[in-house]
C-alpha cells in the first residue's frame, strides 16, 4: 500500500486506512470524495446524508463515509465547553463511491464492483 498511496497522496481527500503490520485484515485507499463536510454544526445531519450504499465488493469496506469528528465538534451536539481552535477543521467527513482494498493475508488488491 505504501507505493500505491504515494501515487495518489496529492489527490483531493486522499485517505489511507492502514490495517497495520498484522498478517490478516485489510488496508484501504480512497481519494476524490463526491461530497465533503467540514462545518462542525452540520455534521450530525450530514453524517446521515453521507452514509449509504455504494459499490459492493469482497472487502469489508468498499464505499461510504470516511473522515473524523474532532473533540472540538462536541459542543455542537452536547452541552460542553467549546474546544480550543485548531489548524484542522473540527469535522472532516467525505463520501467515497469506492475504495481500493489490500488484503494482508494474500497481498492482493480488491476493487469495488459498481
Secondary structure by P-SEA (a helix, b strand, c coil): caaaaaaccccccccccccccccccbbbbbcccccccccccccaaaaaaaccccccccccccccbbbbbcccccccccccccccccccccbbbbbbcbbbbbbccccbbbbbcc
